Amino acid sequence: MTVNPYEMGLEKTPANYVPLTPLTFLSRSAYIYPERIAVIHGKRRYTWKQVEERARRLASALRQLGVKKNDTVAVILNNTPEMYECHFGVPGCGAVLNTINIRLDPETVAFILNHGEAKVLITDREYSKMVKEAIRIAHRPDLIVIDVDDPEYTGPGERLGRIEYEEFLAQGNPEFALEYPQDEWEAISLNYTSGTTGNPKGVVYHHRGAYLNAFSNIVSWGMPPHSVYLWTLPMFHCNGWCFPWTMAANAGTNVCLRRVDPRLILELIAEHKVTHYCGAPIVHSMIANAPESWRKGITHKVSGLVAAAPPPAAMIEAMAKIGFDITHVYGLTETYGPAAVCVKHDDWASLPLEEQVRLNGRQGVRYHAQEAITVMDPDTMQPVPWDGETMGEIMFRGNLVMKGYLKNPKATEEAFRGGWYHTGDLGVMQPDGYVKIKDRAKDIIISGGENISSIEVEDALYKHPAVAAAAVVAAPDPKWGEVPCAFVELREGAAVTEEELVQHCRRLLAGFKVPKRFIFGPIPKTSTGKIQKYILRERAKSREAIE
């Protein structure tokens, strides 16, 4: 039998193979740039050396508390230094970090605490009322609660736990060696999807994926070293799209933000010379629509990533007009946040703005560390033609795909059917190989046998100067089965009639795609800016809502 010479005496050893983990990014930046500012929050400043020390203290104190390998540590925190440190200190003691959405109801939080089997909960005082009720519902008197009392928060709230975060850190050892995984497939974090129907699913990330997506954020976005990143994106959402680890690899500066406020965002961009930020379309729209005077002092280049929902063309155009460079990325909780990017080509810059907006509004191509994104017929698992017309399901494959759903093998198996991750998003493959999302499968409106993309109708509505936000869902109709129903939120001080919007849409859309119902008023959104269409679908089914 022939022996393969490339396997003779060439085994893995500690000298030539180390499991990947993003925790090493922190130690590297602290080693090379110990005095460089890593975190800014109000009056607080922490260097990379101090962040590493605080992460070591946190890991050490958790270990002293009895937290073991693969125990779950849940956190309900804003974008503060404590939340940033948890991304290193929690997995640094071998535990799994479960970041919980701060806007969830007590019942959902109770489910997450129990389903994830949280041993410790680190929570901001601002959410004490909700958290107290969640703990009661969960019947978790055994849950160890640690309170964060952020000096930047002066509102109501009480301490619920046995100790405050800073006191807890003081008990830890600043020389504690962060524990790295023996296998990069080990879990690093747990993120729950928004449960629009039934209970949310627990998405499990591994160290390898977190490491690779942290790098991909830098390379696929073209971030220069020592970027200044503003935390407009919640760190609880897909671990902030892996940017806590990205910024450690970048040895940049994290500018914290407790709440999304356009004036505060622009003030911080000007004060700290912020170079990068991320957010849902609504965040960018708030910035673009802010008074010009609020942008005073911003003379440098500012780059933003937009995702979480297909961005309206009007938003991309508005950001271009104020000089912000927006890159469109696409992904899901199950793909560590962004796993595809609309890569820009140099020659696009010479095209008319309207054409640039069209090209930049696509979901694009795979991230550097993702193996593939494609559009396939979910039944035959065959790729659709690259014609920009034939719809199929968008699918991913590669290292930027979750381990699976916690305690839910059936859902995991279904999500990975055919060797691909099924997103549930419908899209087309355009002739240049770029993916363009058309809709969520559940958001396609079938009217008289014709498929209507709610995103296409929303794009048309966003082009009206009076419209601040728009969402289109199916409403029942006795003749057509279902018809488009538009929920419209107007800009402050703006006015428009239903008939005016109908005429506006007719100029941009085929007649059957024009909404047959219009409902004016505030549109419900998640904390990350996603419009909650499941709420709107319920409203659209109500006769009172559509008449």
C-alpha positions in Angstrom: 0.0 0.0 0.0 1.3 3.4 -1.0 1.9 5.7 1.9 1.0 9.4 1.4 4.3 11.3 2.1 2.2 14.4 3.1 0.9 12.5 6.1 4.1 11.0 7.3 5.4 12.8 10.4 3.2 15.8 9.6 0.7 15.6 12.4 -1.0 18.4 14.2 0.9 19.6 17.2 0.6 22.6 19.6 3.4 24.2 17.5 1.6 24.2 14.2 -2.1 24.0 15.0 -4.1 26.2 17.5 -7.9 26.3 17.5 -9.2 29.6 16.2 -10.9 31.9 18.8 -11.5 35.7 18.6 -10.3 35.9 22.3 -6.8 36.1 20.9 -7.5 39.4 19.3 -7.8 41.0 22.7 -4.5 39.7 23.9 -2.8 40.8 20.7 -4.1 44.4 20.9 -3.3 44.7 24.6 0.2 43.4 23.9 1.0 45.7 21.0 -1.1 48.8 21.9 -1.5 48.7 25.7 -2.1 52.5 26.0 -4.3 53.0 22.9 -7.9 54.0 23.8 -10.1 51.0 23.3 -13.4 52.0 24.8 -15.1 55.4 25.3 -18.3 55.8 27.2 -19.3 59.2 28.5 -16.5 60.2 30.8 -15.0 56.8 31.0 -12.0 55.7 28.9 -10.3 52.3 28.9 -7.1 51.3 27.1 -6.6 48.0 25.5 -4.5 46.9 28.4 -7.3 47.9 30.8 -10.0 46.1 28.7 -7.9 42.9 28.8 -7.5 43.3 32.6 -11.2 43.8 33.1 -12.0 40.8 30.9 -9.6 38.7 32.9 -11.1 39.9 36.2 -14.6 39.0 34.9 -13.6 35.5 33.8 -11.8 34.9 37.1 -14.8 36.2 39.2 -17.2 34.0 37.2 -15.0 31.0 37.7 -14.9 31.7 41.5 -18.7 31.9 41.4 -18.8 28.3 40.1 -19.3 29.0 36.4 -17.9 26.0 34.5 -17.2 25.2 30.9 -20.3 25.4 28.7 -22.4 27.0 31.4 -24.6 29.9 30.0 -24.1 33.4 31.2 -27.0 35.7 30.1 -26.7 39.4 29.8 -29.3 42.2 29.4 -27.2 45.2 28.7 -27.0 48.3 26.5 -23.9 49.1 24.4 -21.7 49.9 27.4 -18.1 48.9 28.4 -19.6 46.0 30.5 -21.3 44.5 27.5 -18.1 44.8 25.5 -16.1 43.1 28.2 -18.6 40.2 28.4 -17.7 39.2 24.9 -14.3 38.3 26.1 -14.6 37.6 29.9 -17.6 35.2 29.6 -16.1 32.8 26.9 -12.7 33.5 28.6 -13.8 31.3 31.5 -15.2 28.6 29.2 -18.8 29.7 29.4 -21.2 30.6 26.6 -22.4 34.2 26.3 -26.2 34.7 25.8 -27.0 38.3 24.9 -30.7 39.0 25.3 -32.7 41.7 23.5 -33.4 44.5 26.0 -36.8 45.2 24.6 -38.3 41.7 25.0 -41.3 41.1 27.2 -40.9 39.3 30.6 -42.5 36.1 29.3 -40.0 35.8 26.4 -37.0 36.6 28.6 -38.2 33.9 31.1 -38.4 31.4 28.3 -34.8 32.3 27.2 -33.4 32.1 30.7 -34.9 28.6 31.1 -34.3 27.2 27.7 -30.6 28.4 27.7 -30.2 27.2 31.3 -28.6 30.5 32.3 -26.6 30.2 35.5 -25.7 33.9 35.8 -27.5 37.0 34.6 -25.7 40.3 34.2 -28.3 43.0 33.8 -28.5 46.8 33.6 -30.5 48.6 36.3 -32.6 50.2 33.6 -34.4 46.9 32.9 -34.9 45.9 36.5 -38.7 46.0 36.3 -38.9 43.7 33.3 -36.1 41.4 34.6 -37.7 41.0 38.0 -40.9 39.8 36.4 -39.0 37.5 34.0 -37.2 35.8 36.9 -40.5 35.4 38.7 -42.2 33.8 35.7 -39.1 31.6 35.1 -39.2 30.4 38.7 -35.5 30.9 38.9 -34.6 31.9 42.5 -31.3 30.0 41.9 -30.3 32.5 39.2 -27.3 34.5 40.2 -27.9 38.2 39.3 -25.2 40.8 38.9 -26.3 44.4 38.4 -24.7 47.0 36.1 -25.2 50.5 37.5 -23.9 52.6 34.6 -23.1 56.2 35.6 -24.4 57.4 32.3 -27.9 56.1 33.3 -29.8 58.3 35.7 -33.3 57.0 35.3 -35.4 54.7 37.5 -34.6 51.1 38.3 -33.4 49.0 41.2 -30.6 46.5 41.9 -31.8 43.0 41.8 -28.7 41.0 42.5 -26.3 40.2 45.2 -23.5 42.4 43.9 -22.8 45.3 41.5 -20.6 44.7 38.4 -17.6 46.8 39.5 -17.6 45.2 42.9 -17.8 41.8 41.2 -14.8 42.7 39.0 -12.8 43.8 42.0 -13.0 40.1 43.3 -11.4 38.8 40.1 -7.8 38.2 39.3 -6.3 40.7 36.7 -3.6 38.1 35.9 -6.2 35.3 35.2 -5.3 33.6 31.9 -8.4 33.6 29.6 -9.4 30.1 28.7 -9.2 29.3 25.0 -11.2 26.4 23.5 -9.6 23.1 22.9 -11.7 22.7 19.8 -12.7 25.7 17.7 -16.1 24.1 17.2 -17.0 24.7 20.8 -19.8 27.2 21.5 -18.9 30.8 22.1 -22.3 32.4 22.2 -26.1 31.9 22.1 -28.4 34.2 20.3 -32.2 33.9 20.2 -34.1 34.7 17.0 -37.1 37.0 17.2 -40.0 34.6 17.8 -42.7 36.0 15.6 -44.6 32.7 15.9 -44.1 30.4 18.8 -41.0 30.5 21.0 -37.7 31.9 19.7 -35.0 29.5 18.6 -31.5 29.5 20.2 -28.8 30.0 17.6 -25.4 28.6 18.7 -22.2 30.2 17.4 -18.8 28.5 17.5 -15.3 30.1 18.1 -14.2 29.4 14.6 -17.1 31.3 13.0 -16.8 34.2 15.4 -13.1 34.5 14.6 -13.6 34.3 10.8 -16.5 36.8 10.7 -14.5 39.2 12.8 -11.8 39.1 10.2 -14.3 39.2 7.3 -15.9 42.4 8.7 -12.5 44.1 8.3 -11.5 42.7 4.9 -14.9 42.7 3.2 -15.6 46.2 4.4 -12.0 47.5 3.9 -11.6 48.8 7.4 -8.2 50.5 8.0 -6.3 49.7 11.2 -7.4 51.7 14.3 -10.8 52.6 13.0 -13.2 54.4 15.3 -16.4 52.5 15.6 -19.7 53.9 17.0 -22.0 51.4 18.5 -25.3 52.3 16.8 -25.9 48.6 16.4 -27.0 46.7 19.5 -24.4 44.3 20.8 -27.1 41.9 21.7 -28.1 41.5 18.1 -25.9 38.7 16.6 -23.2 39.7 19.0 -23.2 43.1 17.3 -22.5 41.3 14.0 -19.3 40.1 15.6 -17.9 43.6 15.8 -16.8 43.4 19.4 -14.2 40.9 18.2 -13.7 42.8 15.0 -12.7 45.9 16.9 -10.2 44.0 19.0 -8.6 42.6 15.9 -8.6 46.1 14.4 -7.1 47.6 17.6 -9.5 50.4 17.0 -11.7 52.5 19.4 -15.2 51.5 20.5 -17.5 54.5 21.1 -20.4 53.3 23.2 -24.0 54.4 22.8 -26.8 53.6 25.2 -29.6 54.7 22.9 -30.1 55.5 19.2 -30.6 59.2 18.9 -29.7 61.0 15.6 -28.4 64.2 17.3 -26.3 62.3 19.8 -24.9 60.0 17.0 -23.8 63.0 14.9 -22.3 64.7 17.9 -20.3 61.7 18.8 -19.2 61.2 15.1 -17.9 64.8 15.1 -16.3 64.7 18.6 -14.5 61.4 18.3 -13.9 61.4 14.5 -15.9 58.2 14.2 -15.1 56.4 10.9 -17.4 53.4 11.0 -20.9 52.4 12.2 -23.6 49.9 11.4 -27.3 49.8 11.5 -30.7 49.0 10.0 -32.1 51.2 7.3 -34.1 53.3 9.9 -30.8 54.3 11.7 -29.3 55.6 8.4 -32.6 57.3 7.5 -32.6 59.1 10.9 -29.1 60.4 10.2 -29.9 61.4 6.6 -33.0 63.2 7.6 -31.5 65.1 10.5 -31.1 68.9 10.2 -28.0 69.9 8.4 -26.8 71.9 11.4 -26.5 68.7 13.4 -23.7 67.5 11.0 -21.6 70.5 11.8 -17.9 69.5 12.4 -18.1 66.3 10.4 -15.5 66.9 7.7 -14.0 63.4 7.5 -15.1 60.3 5.7 -17.8 58.2 7.5 -18.5 54.7 6.4 -21.6 52.7 7.3 -22.9 49.2 6.9 -26.6 48.8 6.3 -28.5 45.5 6.9 -31.2 43.9 9.0 -33.8 44.7 6.3 -33.6 45.4 2.6 -32.6 49.1 2.4 -35.0 51.4 0.5 -33.3 53.0 -2.6 -34.3 56.4 -1.2 -32.3 55.8 1.9 -29.1 54.9 0.0 -29.5 57.9 -2.2 -30.1 60.2 0.8 -26.9 59.0 2.5 -24.9 59.5 -0.7 -26.1 63.1 -0.9 -24.7 63.9 2.6 -21.4 62.2 1.8 -21.7 59.1 4.0 -20.3 56.0 2.2 -22.8 53.2 2.7 -22.1 49.5 2.0 -24.9 47.0 1.9 -24.4 43.7 3.7 -26.8 40.8 4.2 -27.1 38.0 6.6 -29.2 36.5 9.5 -28.7 35.6 13.1 -27.9 32.1 11.8 -25.0 33.5 9.8 -23.2 35.5 12.5 -24.8 38.6 11.1 -23.4 39.8 7.7 -22.2 37.0 5.5 -22.7 38.6 2.1 -21.7 42.1 0.9 -22.6 44.2 -2.1 -19.0 44.7 -3.3 -18.7 48.0 -5.2 -16.9 48.3 -8.5 -14.8 51.4 -9.3 -16.7 52.1 -12.6 -20.0 52.3 -10.7 -18.9 55.7 -9.4 -19.2 57.2 -12.9 -22.8 56.0 -13.3 -25.8 58.2 -12.7 -26.8 58.3 -9.0 -30.0 56.4 -9.6 -28.1 53.6 -11.2 -25.5 53.5 -8.4 -28.4 53.3 -5.9 -29.8 50.3 -7.8 -26.5 48.5 -7.9 -25.7 49.2 -4.3 -29.1 48.1 -3.1 -28.4 44.4 -3.8 -27.5 41.8 -1.2 -24.4 40.9 -3.3 -21.8 38.2 -3.0 -20.3 36.1 -0.3 -18.2 37.5 2.5 -14.5 36.6 2.3 -14.8 33.9 5.0 -18.1 32.5 3.7 -17.9 29.7 1.2 -21.0 30.4 -0.9 -24.3 32.3 -1.3 -26.7 31.2 -4.0 -30.4 31.2 -5.0 -32.0 27.8 -5.5 -35.3 26.1 -6.0 -35.9 24.8 -2.5 -37.7 21.7 -3.8 -35.3 20.6 -6.4 -32.2 22.2 -4.9 -31.2 23.3 -8.3 -29.7 26.8 -8.9 -32.0 29.3 -10.6 -31.0 31.0 -13.9 -28.9 34.2 -13.6 -31.7 36.2 -15.3 -32.7 38.6 -12.5 -36.3 37.2 -12.8 -36.5 33.6 -11.6 -37.1 33.6 -7.9 -35.8 31.0 -5.5 -34.7 30.7 -1.9 -31.4 32.4 -0.9 -29.0 29.9 0.7 -25.7 29.9 2.4 -22.9 27.4 3.0 -19.7 27.8 4.9 -17.9 28.6 8.1 -20.2 31.6 8.8 -23.2 29.4 9.5 -24.3 28.5 13.0 -23.7 25.2 14.7 -27.5 24.8 14.8 -30.4 25.5 17.1 -30.1 24.7 20.7 -32.1 21.6 21.8 -33.9 21.6 18.5 -32.5 19.0 16.2 -35.6 18.9 14.0 -35.3 22.6 13.2 -31.6 22.3 12.7 -32.0 19.4 10.2 -34.7 21.3 8.3 -32.5 24.5 8.1 -29.6 22.5 6.7 -31.6 20.4 4.3 -29.6 19.5 1.2 -26.3 20.6 2.6 -27.2 24.3 2.5 -28.6 26.8 5.1 -32.1 27.8 4.0 -32.7 31.5 4.8 -36.4 31.6 4.1 -35.7 34.7 2.0 -36.7 34.8 -1.7 -34.4 36.3 -4.2 -33.1 36.3 -7.7 -29.6 35.8 -9.2 -28.7 38.8 -11.4 -26.6 38.3 -14.6 -23.4 39.5 -12.8 -23.8 36.9 -10.1 -25.1 39.3 -7.4 -28.0 38.2 -5.3 -31.0 40.5 -5.0 -33.6 39.8 -2.3 -37.2 40.0 -3.3 -39.0 39.2 -0.1 -39.3 36.9 2.8 -41.3 33.8 1.7 -44.1 34.8 4.0 -44.1 38.4 2.7 -44.8 37.7 -0.9 -48.3 38.8 -1.8 -50.2 36.6 -4.2 -53.0 38.7 -5.7 -55.1 37.1 -8.4 -52.4 34.6 -9.0 -49.7 37.3 -9.5 -46.7 37.4 -7.1 -46.1 40.9 -5.7 -42.9 41.7 -3.9 -43.7 43.8 -0.8 -40.1 45.2 -1.0 -40.7 46.6 -4.5 -43.9 48.3 -3.4 -42.1 49.7 -0.3 -39.3 51.1 -2.4 -41.8 53.0 -4.4 -43.5 54.4 -1.3 -40.1 55.5 0.1 -39.5 57.6 -3.0 -42.3 60.0 -1.9 -40.8 62.9 0.0 -43.5 62.8 2.7 -42.9 59.1 3.6 -40.5 58.4 6.6 -41.2 54.6 6.8 -43.3 52.2 4.9 -44.3 48.5 5.2 -46.5 46.5 2.9 -48.3 43.3 3.8 -51.1 41.2 2.4 -54.7 42.0 3.3 -57.5 39.7 2.6 -59.7 40.6 -0.4 -62.9 38.8 -1.6 -62.1 39.2 -5.3 -58.3 38.9 -5.5 -57.6 36.7 -2.5 -55.2 39.2 -1.1 -54.0 42.7 -2.0 -51.2 45.0 -0.9 -51.9 46.9 2.3 -49.5 49.8 3.0 -48.7 51.1 6.5 -47.2 54.5 6.2 -45.4 56.7 8.7 -44.9 60.3 7.6 -42.0 62.6 8.2 -42.5 65.2 10.9 -44.6 68.1 9.5 -45.4 66.3 6.3 -48.8 65.6 4.9 -50.1 63.4 2.0 -53.4 61.9 1.1 -54.2 58.3 0.2 -55.1 59.3 -3.3 -51.8 61.2 -3.7 -49.9 58.0 -2.7 -51.9 55.9 -5.1 -51.0 58.2 -8.0 -47.4 58.2 -6.9 -47.3 54.4 -6.9 -49.0 54.2 -10.3 -46.2 56.1 -11.8 -43.7 53.6 -10.5 -45.5 50.3 -10.4 -47.8 48.0 -12.4 -51.4 48.7 -11.5 -51.9 45.4 -9.7 -49.0 46.2 -7.4 -50.4 49.5 -6.1 -51.6 49.2 -2.5 -55.4 48.9 -2.2 -55.3 49.9 1.5 -53.4 52.7 3.2 -53.0 52.9 7.0 -51.3 56.0 8.4 -49.5 56.1 11.8 -46.4 54.9 13.7 -45.0 51.6 12.5 -43.9 49.1 15.1 -40.1 48.3 15.0 -37.7 46.1 16.9 -34.8 47.6 18.8 -32.6 47.0 15.8 -34.9 48.9 13.5 -36.6 46.0 11.8 -40.3 46.7 11.0 -42.4 44.1 12.9 -44.4 42.8 10.0 -46.1 40.1 11.9 -47.9 42.8 14.0 -48.9 44.5 10.8 -50.1 41.3 9.2 -52.4 40.8 12.2 -53.7 44.4 11.8 -54.3 43.9 8.1 -56.5 40.9 8.8 -58.8 43.1 11.0 -61.7 44.8 9.2 -61.3 47.8 11.5 -57.7 48.1 10.4 -58.3 48.2 6.7 -61.6 50.1 6.4 
